[in-house]
Amino acid sequence: MALDEFLNSVRSEVAKRFDLKTDAEIDAFFIGMEESARDNQETLEKRDKMLRDTVAELVEAKRLLKLAVEDFSNIYDHIFDCDGMCDTCPLHGERDNCLIWRYADDTEKLIGGIDNDT
């Protein structure tokens, strides 16, 4: 019985606050509220997914930036002592063509490719 009284008091308050005259108007109000809540939930879920994806991209960007700083801070030794492909070299390719950073492919994938126009 207490639940019925509570629901009736909520319906009365809504009717008074929004000047609703009939039960049909009050029912329509609550149906609209339910639809609005559902739409808001979908919007929040999309936003949360976007934020999770953005955080994942930022974590990957931070990882690649850290690797770049480490690799390029020691690149001098590798360039002048290079005898071809080596496991510790931050660049890859033949001696005459070792100007590609070893994580360039990962970086291009993260940023969606390289646009030479910008």
KESE-145538 format. One record per residue (C-alpha): residue in one letter; x, y, z; residue number from 0. Coordinates in steps of 0.05 Angstrom, whole numbers. Layout:
<pts>
<pt><residuo>a</residuo><u>X</u><v>Y</v><w>Z</w><num>NUM</num></pt>
...
</pts>
This chain:
<pts>
<pt><residuo>m</residuo><u>0</u><v>0</v><w>0</w><num>0</num></pt>
<pt><residuo>a</residuo><u>57</u><v>48</v><w>15</w><num>1</num></pt>
<pt><residuo>l</residuo><u>83</u><v>41</v><w>-56</w><num>2</num></pt>
<pt><residuo>d</residuo><u>15</u><v>59</v><w>-85</w><num>3</num></pt>
<pt><residuo>e</residuo><u>12</u><v>121</v><w>-41</w><num>4</num></pt>
<pt><residuo>f</residuo><u>83</u><v>141</v><w>-62</w><num>5</num></pt>
<pt><residuo>l</residuo><u>67</u><v>132</v><w>-136</w><num>6</num></pt>
<pt><residuo>n</residuo><u>3</u><v>172</v><w>-129</w><num>7</num></pt>
<pt><residuo>s</residuo><u>39</u><v>228</v><w>-93</w><num>8</num></pt>
<pt><residuo>v</residuo><u>92</u><v>231</v><w>-148</w><num>9</num></pt>
<pt><residuo>r</residuo><u>39</u><v>232</v><w>-202</w><num>10</num></pt>
<pt><residuo>s</residuo><u>2</u><v>288</v><w>-165</w><num>11</num></pt>
<pt><residuo>e</residuo><u>66</u><v>329</v><w>-158</w><num>12</num></pt>
<pt><residuo>v</residuo><u>83</u><v>320</v><w>-232</w><num>13</num></pt>
<pt><residuo>a</residuo><u>12</u><v>339</v><w>-252</w><num>14</num></pt>
<pt><residuo>k</residuo><u>15</u><v>401</v><w>-209</w><num>15</num></pt>
<pt><residuo>r</residuo><u>85</u><v>422</v><w>-230</w><num>16</num></pt>
<pt><residuo>f</residuo><u>74</u><v>412</v><w>-305</w><num>17</num></pt>
<pt><residuo>d</residuo><u>0</u><v>431</v><w>-307</w><num>18</num></pt>
<pt><residuo>l</residuo><u>-22</u><v>362</v><w>-331</w><num>19</num></pt>
<pt><residuo>k</residuo><u>-97</u><v>350</v><w>-327</w><num>20</num></pt>
<pt><residuo>t</residuo><u>-111</u><v>278</v><w>-346</w><num>21</num></pt>
<pt><residuo>d</residuo><u>-81</u><v>210</v><w>-330</w><num>22</num></pt>
<pt><residuo>a</residuo><u>-63</u><v>203</v><w>-404</w><num>23</num></pt>
<pt><residuo>e</residuo><u>-22</u><v>268</v><w>-400</w><num>24</num></pt>
<pt><residuo>i</residuo><u>13</u><v>243</v><w>-337</w><num>25</num></pt>
<pt><residuo>d</residuo><u>26</u><v>175</v><w>-369</w><num>26</num></pt>
<pt><residuo>a</residuo><u>54</u><v>209</v><w>-431</w><num>27</num></pt>
<pt><residuo>f</residuo><u>100</u><v>251</v><w>-387</w><num>28</num></pt>
<pt><residuo>f</residuo><u>129</u><v>189</v><w>-354</w><num>29</num></pt>
<pt><residuo>i</residuo><u>136</u><v>153</v><w>-421</w><num>30</num></pt>
<pt><residuo>g</residuo><u>174</u><v>213</v><w>-447</w><num>31</num></pt>
<pt><residuo>m</residuo><u>218</u><v>214</v><w>-386</w><num>32</num></pt>
<pt><residuo>e</residuo><u>234</u><v>140</v><w>-396</w><num>33</num></pt>
<pt><residuo>e</residuo><u>251</u><v>151</v><w>-470</w><num>34</num></pt>
<pt><residuo>s</residuo><u>294</u><v>210</v><w>-451</w><num>35</num></pt>
<pt><residuo>a</residuo><u>331</u><v>170</v><w>-399</w><num>36</num></pt>
<pt><residuo>r</residuo><u>343</u><v>114</v><w>-450</w><num>37</num></pt>
<pt><residuo>d</residuo><u>370</u><v>164</v><w>-500</w><num>38</num></pt>
<pt><residuo>n</residuo><u>415</u><v>195</v><w>-447</w><num>39</num></pt>
<pt><residuo>q</residuo><u>441</u><v>127</v><w>-428</w><num>40</num></pt>
<pt><residuo>e</residuo><u>460</u><v>112</v><w>-500</w><num>41</num></pt>
<pt><residuo>t</residuo><u>494</u><v>179</v><w>-506</w><num>42</num></pt>
<pt><residuo>l</residuo><u>534</u><v>166</v><w>-443</w><num>43</num></pt>
<pt><residuo>e</residuo><u>554</u><v>97</v><w>-466</w><num>44</num></pt>
<pt><residuo>k</residuo><u>579</u><v>126</v><w>-533</w><num>45</num></pt>
<pt><residuo>r</residuo><u>617</u><v>181</v><w>-496</w><num>46</num></pt>
<pt><residuo>d</residuo><u>648</u><v>130</v><w>-448</w><num>47</num></pt>
<pt><residuo>k</residuo><u>671</u><v>87</v><w>-507</w><num>48</num></pt>
<pt><residuo>m</residuo><u>701</u><v>148</v><w>-541</w><num>49</num></pt>
<pt><residuo>l</residuo><u>738</u><v>167</v><w>-476</w><num>50</num></pt>
<pt><residuo>r</residuo><u>764</u><v>96</v><w>-468</w><num>51</num></pt>
<pt><residuo>d</residuo><u>789</u><v>95</v><w>-540</w><num>52</num></pt>
<pt><residuo>t</residuo><u>821</u><v>164</v><w>-531</w><num>53</num></pt>
<pt><residuo>v</residuo><u>857</u><v>142</v><w>-467</w><num>54</num></pt>
<pt><residuo>a</residuo><u>882</u><v>79</v><w>-502</w><num>55</num></pt>
<pt><residuo>e</residuo><u>909</u><v>121</v><w>-559</w><num>56</num></pt>
<pt><residuo>l</residuo><u>942</u><v>169</v><w>-510</w><num>57</num></pt>
<pt><residuo>v</residuo><u>975</u><v>111</v><w>-473</w><num>58</num></pt>
<pt><residuo>e</residuo><u>1002</u><v>84</v><w>-540</w><num>59</num></pt>
<pt><residuo>a</residuo><u>1026</u><v>154</v><w>-560</w><num>60</num></pt>
<pt><residuo>k</residuo><u>1062</u><v>162</v><w>-494</w><num>61</num></pt>
<pt><residuo>r</residuo><u>1095</u><v>94</v><w>-503</w><num>62</num></pt>
<pt><residuo>l</residuo><u>1119</u><v>112</v><w>-573</w><num>63</num></pt>
<pt><residuo>l</residuo><u>1143</u><v>180</v><w>-550</w><num>64</num></pt>
<pt><residuo>k</residuo><u>1183</u><v>148</v><w>-494</w><num>65</num></pt>
<pt><residuo>l</residuo><u>1214</u><v>99</v><w>-543</w><num>66</num></pt>
<pt><residuo>a</residuo><u>1230</u><v>156</v><w>-590</w><num>67</num></pt>
<pt><residuo>v</residuo><u>1265</u><v>196</v><w>-536</w><num>68</num></pt>
<pt><residuo>e</residuo><u>1305</u><v>134</v><w>-515</w><num>69</num></pt>
<pt><residuo>d</residuo><u>1323</u><v>114</v><w>-586</w><num>70</num></pt>
<pt><residuo>f</residuo><u>1342</u><v>183</v><w>-612</w><num>71</num></pt>
<pt><residuo>s</residuo><u>1382</u><v>202</v><w>-550</w><num>72</num></pt>
<pt><residuo>n</residuo><u>1429</u><v>144</v><w>-566</w><num>73</num></pt>
<pt><residuo>i</residuo><u>1427</u><v>148</v><w>-642</w><num>74</num></pt>
<pt><residuo>y</residuo><u>1495</u><v>181</v><w>-650</w><num>75</num></pt>
<pt><residuo>d</residuo><u>1532</u><v>117</v><w>-629</w><num>76</num></pt>
<pt><residuo>h</residuo><u>1490</u><v>74</v><w>-675</w><num>77</num></pt>
<pt><residuo>i</residuo><u>1499</u><v>117</v><w>-737</w><num>78</num></pt>
<pt><residuo>f</residuo><u>1574</u><v>120</v><w>-734</w><num>79</num></pt>
<pt><residuo>d</residuo><u>1586</u><v>48</v><w>-711</w><num>80</num></pt>
<pt><residuo>c</residuo><u>1533</u><v>17</v><w>-757</w><num>81</num></pt>
<pt><residuo>d</residuo><u>1555</u><v>-47</v><w>-791</w><num>82</num></pt>
<pt><residuo>g</residuo><u>1487</u><v>-64</v><w>-820</w><num>83</num></pt>
<pt><residuo>m</residuo><u>1426</u><v>-91</v><w>-785</w><num>84</num></pt>
<pt><residuo>c</residuo><u>1432</u><v>-99</v><w>-710</w><num>85</num></pt>
<pt><residuo>d</residuo><u>1382</u><v>-113</v><w>-655</w><num>86</num></pt>
<pt><residuo>t</residuo><u>1397</u><v>-51</v><w>-615</w><num>87</num></pt>
<pt><residuo>c</residuo><u>1394</u><v>-1</v><w>-672</w><num>88</num></pt>
<pt><residuo>p</residuo><u>1334</u><v>45</v><w>-668</w><num>89</num></pt>
<pt><residuo>l</residuo><u>1334</u><v>48</v><w>-745</w><num>90</num></pt>
<pt><residuo>h</residuo><u>1324</u><v>-8</v><w>-793</w><num>91</num></pt>
<pt><residuo>g</residuo><u>1344</u><v>-22</v><w>-864</w><num>92</num></pt>
<pt><residuo>e</residuo><u>1410</u><v>-31</v><w>-900</w><num>93</num></pt>
<pt><residuo>r</residuo><u>1469</u><v>11</v><w>-879</w><num>94</num></pt>
<pt><residuo>d</residuo><u>1459</u><v>60</v><w>-936</w><num>95</num></pt>
<pt><residuo>n</residuo><u>1384</u><v>63</v><w>-923</w><num>96</num></pt>
<pt><residuo>c</residuo><u>1376</u><v>59</v><w>-848</w><num>97</num></pt>
<pt><residuo>l</residuo><u>1337</u><v>124</v><w>-840</w><num>98</num></pt>
<pt><residuo>i</residuo><u>1271</u><v>93</v><w>-818</w><num>99</num></pt>
<pt><residuo>w</residuo><u>1255</u><v>92</v><w>-744</w><num>100</num></pt>
<pt><residuo>r</residuo><u>1239</u><v>21</v><w>-722</w><num>101</num></pt>
<pt><residuo>y</residuo><u>1171</u><v>42</v><w>-693</w><num>102</num></pt>
<pt><residuo>a</residuo><u>1151</u><v>85</v><w>-753</w><num>103</num></pt>
<pt><residuo>d</residuo><u>1097</u><v>34</v><w>-775</w><num>104</num></pt>
<pt><residuo>d</residuo><u>1066</u><v>33</v><w>-705</w><num>105</num></pt>
<pt><residuo>t</residuo><u>1066</u><v>109</v><w>-703</w><num>106</num></pt>
<pt><residuo>e</residuo><u>1036</u><v>117</v><w>-772</w><num>107</num></pt>
<pt><residuo>k</residuo><u>981</u><v>67</v><w>-753</w><num>108</num></pt>
<pt><residuo>l</residuo><u>966</u><v>107</v><w>-690</w><num>109</num></pt>
<pt><residuo>i</residuo><u>962</u><v>174</v><w>-725</w><num>110</num></pt>
<pt><residuo>g</residuo><u>927</u><v>147</v><w>-786</w><num>111</num></pt>
<pt><residuo>g</residuo><u>985</u><v>154</v><w>-835</w><num>112</num></pt>
<pt><residuo>i</residuo><u>1029</u><v>212</v><w>-853</w><num>113</num></pt>
<pt><residuo>d</residuo><u>1001</u><v>270</v><w>-892</w><num>114</num></pt>
<pt><residuo>n</residuo><u>1058</u><v>308</v><w>-925</w><num>115</num></pt>
<pt><residuo>d</residuo><u>1013</u><v>368</v><w>-939</w><num>116</num></pt>
<pt><residuo>t</residuo><u>1012</u><v>390</v><w>-866</w><num>117</num></pt>
</pts>
